[in-house]
Amino acid sequence: MLKGKRILLIVAGGIAAFKSLELIRRLRERGASVRCVLTEAGAKFVTPLSLQALSEDRVYSDMFSLTDESEMGHIQLSRDADLLVVAPATANILARMAGGLADDLAATVLLATDKPVLAAPAMNVRMWTHAATVANVETLKQRGIHFVGPNDGAMACNEFGPGRMSEPEEIADAIEELLAPAEQPLAGKRAVVTSGPTREAIDPVRYISNHSSGKQGHAIASALAALGADVALVSGPVSIADPPGLRTVHVDSADQMLAACLAAGRIDIAVCAAAVADWKATRPSGSKIKKKAGTAPPSLELTPNPDILATLSKPGPQRPALVVGFAAETENLVANAIDKRQRKGCDWIVANDVSPAVGTFGGERNTVHLISASGVEDWPTLAKGEVAMRLAGRIALHFSLPPKAEAAE
Ligand SMILES: Cc1cc2nc3c(=O)[nH]c(=O)nc-3n(C[C@H](O)[C@H](O)[C@H](O)COP(=O)(O)O)c2cc1C
């Protein structure tokens, strides 16, 4: 139920705007109040009068209306709600949001708000899959904007594919999920998640590293936080944003990553998703190694890095109740991962194939196997966010079971 919740519904200029009328009804049936902002293009598709009649409130469109500004200023409008919903979210308004524009009332309210924002995109399939829209949506997701849909389906433009706005009932469910989140089974649990690659200096300008993007580890940190865990994300150098709602500690080398994990103190859950470099230069040079004409290239002597997973898995009073490692392999994936679980002493291993042909490093999807004392579970190929949610769900289940039930998990 959404009893007492205030929704600011921003209706932009897409064919799907007619569904927003139905959305208002659905939200009011669930107990929410709805106030509408209509873009100039939105008004070509639905009338202010329809929105006003269904919301039983006045509709805001004009940024420079003296009457509106004195009754309900644009800043107040942006803050006087529990959630802002953009439905339909056109390619245009998503681009304006990503670019930080404030060129009409809707965009200004979205820029000025301190409240969560949910967007329900609706557009032609080519507009949705265009690199510009893909980049804008990625930027907005990284900034914490929530999305529902779009769905696959037949469109008003006679094409078929992703781009169809979610149905009003689905949008109302997503709103309820955001405003009245499900119970938080990991509340009270402390977690450390490592993510991204490490960089091992050869000299001040060169380093050894790998292609890890941090997408999977960051998604796991967010998923654990969404289930109520107090999460510290220890991230190597990545180009993605820090997830909202948790602490991120930035490190470079494996030594720094281990130190940051140990500095987190007593934790219940450790998920080691980082692709930690196995070796570091034995004697990194303090100054840039010069290339000298006619001399052989310098040889690089390597030393093993500290084993973060094995260190956190060591038995003792400080050991987290659950230690999950990742195995990135290019061959004999499952056999190597089973072996790794035993060697490291961790509880679970998430094994993923990182052969270049699979595209796991830097990609959006992952095919993993979960290896525990009770065997191997093959998961289907999923978006990294879904792998993260599934893993967080399994972790929550682990903590809800009595200790002896673990073998049957
Ligand atoms: C008939 C018609 C239908 C349109 N449908 C959509 C749509 O579904 N999604 C979209 O992103 N843009 C659509 N557009 C284009 C937008 O209306 C246009 O980009 C407009 O500038 C959006 O402004 P707004 O985002 O400020 O509302 C449509 C245009 C027309 C003429």
The ligand as an ORCA input file, in Angstrom:
! r2SCAN-3c Opt
* xyz 0 1
  C       3.392     11.377    -32.491
  C       4.645     11.488    -31.683
  C       4.948     10.506    -30.772
  C       6.111     10.556    -30.031
  N       6.390      9.560    -29.147
  C       7.541      9.589    -28.458
  C       7.841      8.537    -27.567
  O       7.089      7.583    -27.364
  N       9.026      8.584    -26.894
  C       9.903      9.598    -27.078
  O      10.977      9.565    -26.464
  N       9.629     10.627    -27.879
  C       8.470     10.654    -28.595
  N       8.185     11.677    -29.438
  C       9.115     12.810    -29.539
  C       8.949     13.737    -28.328
  O       7.614     14.192    -28.234
  C       9.918     14.908    -28.463
  O      11.252     14.417    -28.375
  C       9.696     15.973    -27.417
  O      10.660     16.998    -27.599
  C       9.789     15.420    -26.005
  O       9.770     16.453    -25.083
  P       9.724     16.202    -23.496
  O      10.705     15.139    -23.224
  O      10.132     17.514    -22.938
  O       8.341     15.870    -23.142
  C       7.010     11.646    -30.176
  C       6.681     12.668    -31.099
  C       5.517     12.572    -31.829
  C       5.202     13.687    -32.805
*
